[in-house]
């Protein structure tokens, strides 16, 4: 029987009180206070945010709990933006929306610094639920950055993958690792060689952990040739954004198959309309019905994107929906 597991890709919206407090601490400008040199008040605020975000997930009944990534002002670029070998320069649009991040320019060797690992470790203090780590996938992180150190696309992707692998290896034991790869959809490699480098980079990160590794593209579907290459990666589960591109994602699964486990983006991470638990289950069943040739051991039901686009109240309601969708249904007698 397929196991249905509720989770999210992380990157949660900050509670309103935290926004006010951090604005007062940082001033009105986006300063480098998330580069490992935060003052004590800022550190404490982020710790309280972490506890709040973990508690929200626990209260909603999610099967996998994430740290929440409250410090990730630069969204998926965060692990590089806080690195000593990286300079943050101009403000860049984050994919095709109204969010922005500081451009991380890699000017030195990318060695693991333990920043994300420390956040995951801190989350373990606030929950006994199975923990899920969240990292940008190596391709997306390389795509969001600028290289002034390695001088070659292949070498830079390999360096980013090794950096993420080191960060993952330093983290405490987790049940699941989500590698977020929206750039595989929005800005895929243009050559066959580029496609072939993707599974090798994913393997580098996946091999660093003893956890179920989920590669999660979103904002559409992978082009067919790239999908086939991603299927060559030694990963446990692949993601499908059923909000942005349900038919194209089903087509890929029908044509090329899937791993034994899948992650289905069945709740809209950008729209404030709150789905019901029944809608979540219907969307999971819809995917399953259209891919009868694939037998799934585990299905992760998740938001289709990061959650930081949502107002806090709608975010909480969507967490509740996901948690309710994977609890056993009451039997009428």
C-alpha positions as CSV (number, residue, x, y, z in Angstrom):
1,X,0.0,0.0,0.0
2,X,1.3,3.5,-0.9
3,X,2.3,5.6,2.1
4,X,1.0,9.2,1.8
5,X,3.3,11.7,3.6
6,X,2.6,15.4,4.2
7,X,5.5,17.8,4.0
8,X,6.6,21.1,2.4
9,X,9.6,22.6,0.5
10,X,10.2,25.0,3.4
11,X,11.2,28.7,3.0
12,X,8.3,29.9,5.2
13,X,7.0,33.4,5.6
14,X,8.2,35.3,8.6
15,X,5.6,35.9,11.3
16,X,4.6,39.6,11.4
17,X,6.1,40.1,14.8
18,X,9.4,38.9,13.5
19,X,9.3,41.1,10.5
20,X,8.8,44.1,12.8
21,X,11.6,43.1,15.2
22,X,14.1,42.3,12.5
23,X,13.3,45.6,10.7
24,X,14.1,47.4,13.8
25,X,17.3,45.5,14.4
26,X,18.5,45.7,10.8
27,X,17.3,49.1,10.0
28,X,15.4,49.8,6.8
29,X,18.1,48.6,4.5
30,X,18.9,45.0,3.6
31,X,22.2,44.6,5.5
32,X,24.6,41.7,5.8
33,X,23.3,40.6,9.2
34,X,22.8,37.0,8.0
35,X,26.4,36.3,7.2
36,X,27.4,34.6,10.4
37,X,28.0,37.8,12.3
38,X,24.5,38.6,13.6
39,X,24.2,40.5,16.8
40,X,22.8,38.6,19.8
41,X,19.4,40.1,19.5
42,X,19.1,39.0,15.8
43,X,20.3,35.5,16.7
44,X,17.7,35.2,19.4
45,X,14.9,36.5,17.1
46,X,15.7,33.9,14.4
47,X,15.8,31.2,17.1
48,X,12.4,32.2,18.3
49,X,11.2,32.2,14.6
50,X,12.6,28.7,14.2
51,X,10.7,27.5,17.2
52,X,7.5,29.1,16.0
53,X,7.8,27.6,12.5
54,X,8.5,24.1,13.8
55,X,5.6,24.4,16.3
56,X,3.2,25.4,13.5
57,X,4.1,22.3,11.5
58,X,3.8,20.1,14.6
59,X,0.4,21.6,15.4
60,X,-0.8,21.0,11.8
61,X,0.2,17.3,12.0
62,X,2.8,17.3,9.2
63,X,4.6,14.0,8.7
64,X,7.9,15.7,7.9
65,X,9.0,18.9,9.7
66,X,11.5,21.3,8.2
67,X,13.5,24.0,9.9
68,X,11.6,26.7,8.1
69,X,14.5,28.7,6.7
70,X,13.5,32.0,8.4
71,X,17.0,33.4,7.9
72,X,17.0,32.8,4.2
73,X,16.5,36.4,3.1
74,X,18.1,35.5,-0.3
75,X,15.8,32.5,-0.7
76,X,17.6,29.6,-2.4
77,X,20.7,31.6,-2.9
78,X,21.2,31.8,0.9
79,X,23.8,29.1,1.4
80,X,26.2,31.0,-0.9
81,X,25.1,34.5,0.2
82,X,26.4,33.8,3.7
83,X,29.7,32.1,2.6
84,X,33.1,33.7,3.3
85,X,34.2,33.0,-0.3
86,X,31.2,34.8,-1.8
87,X,30.6,38.5,-2.4
88,X,27.0,39.6,-2.5
89,X,26.5,42.4,-5.1
90,X,23.5,43.8,-6.9
91,X,19.9,42.9,-6.2
92,X,18.5,40.4,-8.7
93,X,14.9,39.3,-9.5
94,X,14.2,35.9,-8.0
95,X,12.9,33.9,-11.0
96,X,9.8,35.5,-12.6
97,X,8.2,37.2,-9.6
98,X,8.4,40.3,-7.4
99,X,10.9,38.9,-5.0
100,X,14.6,39.7,-5.1
101,X,17.9,38.4,-3.7
102,X,21.5,39.6,-3.5
103,X,23.6,38.2,-6.3
104,X,26.1,35.7,-4.8
105,X,29.5,36.0,-6.7
106,X,31.8,33.2,-5.9
107,X,35.4,34.6,-5.6
108,X,37.1,31.8,-3.7
109,X,37.0,28.1,-2.9
110,X,33.6,26.8,-1.8
111,X,34.3,24.7,1.3
112,X,31.5,23.7,3.6
113,X,30.9,26.2,6.4
114,X,28.2,24.4,8.5
115,X,25.7,27.3,8.3
116,X,22.7,25.3,7.1
117,X,23.8,22.3,9.1
118,X,23.6,24.4,12.3
119,X,20.1,25.5,11.4
120,X,19.0,21.9,11.0
121,X,20.7,20.9,14.2
122,X,18.9,23.7,16.0
123,X,15.5,22.5,14.7
124,X,16.0,19.1,16.4
125,X,15.7,20.8,19.7
126,X,12.1,21.8,19.0
127,X,10.5,18.6,17.7
128,X,10.4,14.9,18.0
129,X,8.8,14.5,14.6
130,X,10.7,13.1,11.7
131,X,12.9,15.9,10.3
132,X,13.4,16.9,6.7
133,X,16.4,19.0,5.6
134,X,16.0,21.5,2.7
135,X,18.7,22.6,0.4
136,X,18.8,24.2,-3.0
137,X,19.7,21.6,-5.7
138,X,23.2,22.0,-7.1
139,X,22.0,23.1,-10.6
140,X,19.7,25.8,-9.2
141,X,22.2,27.1,-6.8
142,X,24.8,27.4,-9.5
143,X,22.3,29.0,-11.8
144,X,21.4,31.7,-9.2
145,X,25.1,32.5,-8.6
146,X,28.0,34.1,-10.6
147,X,31.3,32.3,-10.9
148,X,34.6,34.2,-10.7
149,X,36.6,31.3,-9.2
150,X,36.3,28.1,-11.2
151,X,36.0,29.5,-14.8
152,X,34.0,26.7,-16.3
153,X,30.4,25.7,-16.1
154,X,31.1,22.1,-15.4
155,X,33.7,22.8,-12.8
156,X,31.5,25.3,-11.1
157,X,28.5,22.9,-11.0
158,X,30.8,20.3,-9.5
159,X,32.1,22.7,-6.9
160,X,28.6,23.7,-5.9
161,X,27.6,20.1,-5.6
162,X,30.6,19.3,-3.5
163,X,29.8,22.3,-1.3
164,X,26.2,21.2,-0.8
165,X,27.3,17.6,-0.1
166,X,29.6,18.8,2.6
167,X,26.8,20.9,4.1
168,X,24.4,17.9,4.0
169,X,27.0,15.6,5.6
170,X,27.5,18.0,8.5
171,X,23.7,18.1,9.3
172,X,22.3,15.8,11.9
173,X,20.5,12.6,10.8
174,X,17.2,13.4,9.0
175,X,14.5,11.3,7.5
176,X,14.3,13.2,4.2
177,X,16.4,15.6,2.2
178,X,14.5,17.9,-0.3
179,X,16.7,19.3,-3.0
180,X,14.8,22.2,-4.6
181,X,15.5,22.5,-8.3
182,X,13.3,25.2,-9.9
183,X,16.1,26.2,-12.4
184,X,15.8,22.8,-14.0
185,X,12.4,24.0,-15.2
186,X,12.9,27.7,-15.7
187,X,16.4,27.7,-17.1
188,X,17.5,24.2,-18.1
189,X,20.9,23.3,-19.6
190,X,21.0,24.1,-23.3
191,X,23.3,21.2,-24.4
192,X,23.3,17.5,-24.1
193,X,26.5,17.8,-22.1
194,X,24.8,20.1,-19.7
195,X,21.9,17.6,-19.3
196,X,24.4,14.8,-18.5
197,X,26.1,16.8,-15.8
198,X,22.9,17.2,-13.8
199,X,22.5,13.6,-12.5
200,X,26.2,13.5,-11.5
201,X,25.8,16.7,-9.5
202,X,22.6,15.3,-7.8
203,X,24.4,12.1,-7.0
204,X,27.2,14.0,-5.3
205,X,24.8,15.5,-2.8
206,X,22.6,12.4,-2.4
207,X,25.6,10.3,-1.6
208,X,26.4,12.5,1.4
209,X,23.4,11.6,3.5
210,X,21.7,8.5,4.8
211,X,18.2,9.8,4.1
212,X,15.6,9.6,1.5
213,X,16.6,12.1,-1.2
214,X,13.9,13.9,-3.1
215,X,14.7,16.1,-6.1
216,X,12.0,18.7,-6.4
217,X,11.7,20.8,-9.6
218,X,8.8,23.2,-9.8
219,X,7.1,26.1,-11.7
220,X,6.4,23.7,-14.5
221,X,7.7,20.4,-15.9
222,X,11.1,19.2,-17.0
223,X,11.8,19.1,-20.7
224,X,11.8,15.4,-21.8
225,X,15.5,15.0,-22.5
226,X,16.4,16.5,-19.2
227,X,13.8,14.4,-17.4
228,X,15.3,11.2,-18.8
229,X,18.8,12.3,-17.5
230,X,17.4,13.2,-14.1
231,X,15.9,9.7,-13.9
232,X,19.5,8.4,-14.1
233,X,20.4,10.0,-10.8
234,X,20.7,7.8,-7.7
235,X,17.8,9.5,-5.9
236,X,14.8,8.1,-4.0
237,X,12.0,10.4,-5.2
238,X,11.3,13.0,-7.9
239,X,8.9,15.9,-7.6
240,X,6.0,16.9,-9.9
241,X,4.4,20.3,-9.7
242,X,0.7,19.5,-10.3
243,X,-0.4,23.1,-9.8
244,X,1.7,24.7,-12.5
245,X,1.9,22.0,-15.1
246,X,-0.2,18.9,-14.2
247,X,-0.5,17.5,-17.8
248,X,3.1,18.0,-18.7
249,X,4.3,16.3,-15.5
250,X,1.9,13.4,-16.0
251,X,3.2,13.0,-19.5
252,X,6.8,12.7,-18.3
253,X,5.8,10.1,-15.7
254,X,3.9,8.1,-18.3
255,X,6.7,8.3,-20.9
256,X,9.8,7.8,-18.8
257,X,8.6,6.3,-15.5
258,X,9.4,7.5,-12.0
259,X,11.4,6.5,-9.0
260,X,9.7,4.3,-6.5
261,X,8.7,7.4,-4.6
262,X,7.3,10.7,-5.8
263,X,6.7,14.2,-4.4
264,X,3.5,15.8,-5.7
265,X,3.0,19.6,-5.5
266,X,-0.8,19.5,-4.8
267,X,-1.2,22.7,-2.7
268,X,-0.6,26.1,-4.3
269,X,2.3,27.8,-2.6
270,X,1.6,31.2,-4.2
271,X,-2.2,31.5,-4.2
272,X,-4.1,32.5,-1.1
273,X,-7.1,30.2,-1.9
274,X,-7.0,27.4,0.7
275,X,-7.5,23.9,-0.6
276,X,-9.4,21.2,1.3
277,X,-7.9,18.0,2.5
278,X,-10.2,16.2,0.1
279,X,-8.8,18.2,-2.8
280,X,-5.3,17.2,-1.9
281,X,-6.3,13.5,-1.9
282,X,-8.1,13.9,-5.2
283,X,-5.0,15.5,-6.8
284,X,-2.9,12.6,-5.5
285,X,-5.4,10.1,-6.8
286,X,-5.6,11.9,-10.2
287,X,-1.8,11.5,-10.7
288,X,-1.9,7.9,-9.6
289,X,-4.8,7.0,-11.9
290,X,-3.0,8.5,-14.9
291,X,0.2,6.6,-14.2
292,X,-1.0,3.1,-13.6
293,X,2.2,1.6,-14.9
294,X,4.1,3.1,-11.9
295,X,3.7,1.6,-8.4
296,X,4.6,4.1,-5.7
297,X,5.9,3.1,-2.3
298,X,5.6,6.6,-0.9
299,X,4.0,9.8,-2.1
300,X,4.9,13.1,-0.5
301,X,2.0,15.6,-0.7
302,X,3.5,19.1,-0.6
303,X,3.1,22.7,-1.5
304,X,4.1,23.1,-5.1
305,X,6.6,26.0,-4.3
306,X,8.3,27.6,-1.4
307,X,5.8,29.1,1.1
308,X,7.3,32.6,1.7
309,X,4.9,34.1,-0.9
310,X,1.9,33.4,1.4
311,X,0.4,35.6,4.1
312,X,1.1,33.9,7.5
313,X,-2.6,33.0,8.1
314,X,-3.1,31.4,4.7
315,X,0.3,29.6,5.2
316,X,-0.9,28.1,8.4
317,X,-4.2,27.0,6.9
318,X,-2.4,25.3,4.1
319,X,-0.2,23.5,6.5
320,X,-3.3,22.3,8.3
321,X,-4.8,21.1,5.0
322,X,-1.7,19.0,4.2
323,X,-1.6,17.5,7.7
324,X,-5.3,16.6,7.5
325,X,-4.9,15.1,4.1
326,X,-2.5,12.4,5.3
327,X,-4.2,11.5,8.5
328,X,-6.4,8.3,8.4
329,X,-9.9,9.1,7.4
330,X,-12.7,8.6,10.0
331,X,-14.9,5.6,9.2
332,X,-18.6,6.2,9.5
333,X,-20.5,3.5,11.4
